[in-house]
Amino acid sequence: MALEDRKKEKVEITHDMLIGDIIQTKPESINTFLSIGMGCIACPSSLYETLDEACMVHGIDPDFLLEQLNK
């Protein structure tokens, strides 16, 4: 599916999605990541790290972040 098509449809973010994919699919997620102190947009690990893995590294509750990202 083309990136433009993914942007038009409502995509649900999940625990196992890569941070880079979340940012590509839902660019407005950048504000959410930054607001809780996660500089994921500039981190090379974002290409290989899932949401749960990034939360573990940063000490963030993954369920809380997931709820914020899916608003």
C-alpha positions in Angstrom: 0.0 0.0 0.0 1.3 3.4 -0.9 2.2 5.9 1.8 -0.4 8.3 0.6 -3.1 5.6 0.9 -2.0 4.8 4.5 -2.2 8.4 5.5 -5.8 8.6 4.3 -7.1 5.6 6.2 -7.3 5.3 9.9 -4.4 3.2 11.0 -4.3 1.7 14.5 -0.9 1.8 16.1 0.1 -1.4 17.9 2.7 -2.5 20.4 4.8 -4.3 17.8 5.0 -1.5 15.2 8.4 0.0 14.5 8.8 3.6 15.7 9.9 4.6 12.2 6.7 3.0 10.7 4.6 4.8 13.2 6.1 8.2 12.4 5.8 7.5 8.6 2.2 6.4 8.9 1.1 9.0 11.4 3.4 12.0 11.2 1.4 13.8 14.0 2.8 11.1 16.4 6.1 13.1 16.4 4.4 15.6 18.8 3.3 12.8 21.1 6.8 11.3 21.2 8.4 14.6 21.9 5.9 15.6 24.6 6.8 12.6 26.7 10.6 13.0 26.2 11.2 10.5 23.5 13.4 11.9 20.7 12.5 9.0 18.5 12.3 11.1 15.3 16.1 11.6 15.3 17.1 8.2 16.7 18.6 5.6 14.2 17.1 2.9 16.4 13.6 4.0 15.4 14.1 1.9 12.2 14.5 -1.3 14.2 12.8 -0.7 17.5 9.2 -1.5 18.3 7.0 0.7 20.4 7.2 -1.6 23.3 11.0 -1.7 23.1 11.3 2.0 22.9 9.0 2.4 25.9 11.1 -0.1 27.9 14.3 1.9 27.1 12.7 5.2 28.1 10.8 3.9 31.1 7.4 4.8 29.6 4.2 2.8 30.1 3.5 1.3 26.6 -0.2 1.1 27.2 -0.4 4.8 28.0 1.6 5.8 25.0 -0.4 3.5 22.7 -3.6 5.2 24.0 -2.1 8.6 23.2 -1.0 7.6 19.7 -4.4 6.1 18.8 -6.4 9.2 19.8 
